[in-house]
Amino acid sequence: MYFHGTYVNLKYNMSFNRKYLQEREVLEGILLSEGSERFYFLYVKKADMYIGSDEAIEFMDIFIDKFNTTDDEFYGLEHVFI
């Protein structure tokens, strides 16, 4: 297969990293105990896709938004989940 003039072997060169998420309460506990830098390394850095409950995926979206907009370490999210 050619992609932008380069041969790409999809079987060996392309991978898709899935991250299976625990429940939102578990993710909140990990963020509380580990902090945002470690949480980012564990759950965001190499993930291409999340698999989990709607609440867990919403938590990750909010975490990523906050992580990308602040330089400070944080241990929780000030968001009310419904």
LOKE-326058 format. One record per residue (C-alpha): residue number from 1; z, y, x. Coordinates in steps of 0.2 Angstrom, whole numbers, plus 5000, padded with zeros to 4 digits. Layout:
<rs>
R   pos      z      y      x
R   NUM      Z      Y      X
...
</rs>
This chain:
<rs>
R   pos      z      y      x
R     1   5000   5000   5000
R     2   4996   5017   5006
R     3   5007   5032   5003
R     4   5002   5049   5010
R     5   4991   5041   5023
R     6   5004   5029   5029
R     7   5005   5011   5026
R     8   5021   5006   5017
R     9   5027   4989   5015
R    10   5038   4989   5000
R    11   5045   4972   5002
R    12   5054   4976   5019
R    13   5054   4995   5021
R    14   5060   5002   5005
R    15   5077   4999   4998
R    16   5087   5005   4983
R    17   5106   5007   4985
R    18   5115   5004   4969
R    19   5133   5008   4968
R    20   5144   4999   4955
R    21   5157   5010   4948
R    22   5175   5006   4942
R    23   5182   5014   4927
R    24   5185   5033   4927
R    25   5204   5031   4928
R    26   5202   5020   4944
R    27   5190   5033   4952
R    28   5202   5047   4948
R    29   5216   5037   4957
R    30   5205   5035   4972
R    31   5200   5053   4973
R    32   5219   5058   4971
R    33   5224   5046   4985
R    34   5210   5048   4997
R    35   5203   5066   4995
R    36   5186   5072   4992
R    37   5179   5069   5009
R    38   5183   5051   5009
R    39   5178   5049   4991
R    40   5161   5056   4995
R    41   5159   5044   5010
R    42   5164   5029   4999
R    43   5154   5033   4983
R    44   5140   5046   4986
R    45   5134   5046   5003
R    46   5122   5031   5003
R    47   5120   5028   4984
R    48   5103   5030   4976
R    49   5109   5025   4958
R    50   5126   5022   4949
R    51   5129   5008   4937
R    52   5145   5009   4926
R    53   5152   5016   4911
R    54   5146   5033   4904
R    55   5163   5041   4908
R    56   5162   5035   4926
R    57   5145   5042   4928
R    58   5150   5058   4920
R    59   5165   5059   4933
R    60   5153   5056   4947
R    61   5142   5070   4941
R    62   5156   5082   4940
R    63   5163   5077   4957
R    64   5146   5079   4965
R    65   5144   5096   4958
R    66   5161   5102   4963
R    67   5159   5094   4981
R    68   5142   5103   4983
R    69   5149   5120   4978
R    70   5166   5120   4988
R    71   5170   5118   5006
R    72   5188   5114   5002
R    73   5196   5097   5002
R    74   5202   5093   4984
R    75   5211   5078   4976
R    76   5206   5080   4958
R    77   5195   5087   4945
R    78   5200   5101   4933
R    79   5190   5094   4919
R    80   5195   5087   4902
R    81   5186   5071   4898
R    82   5183   5066   4880
</rs>
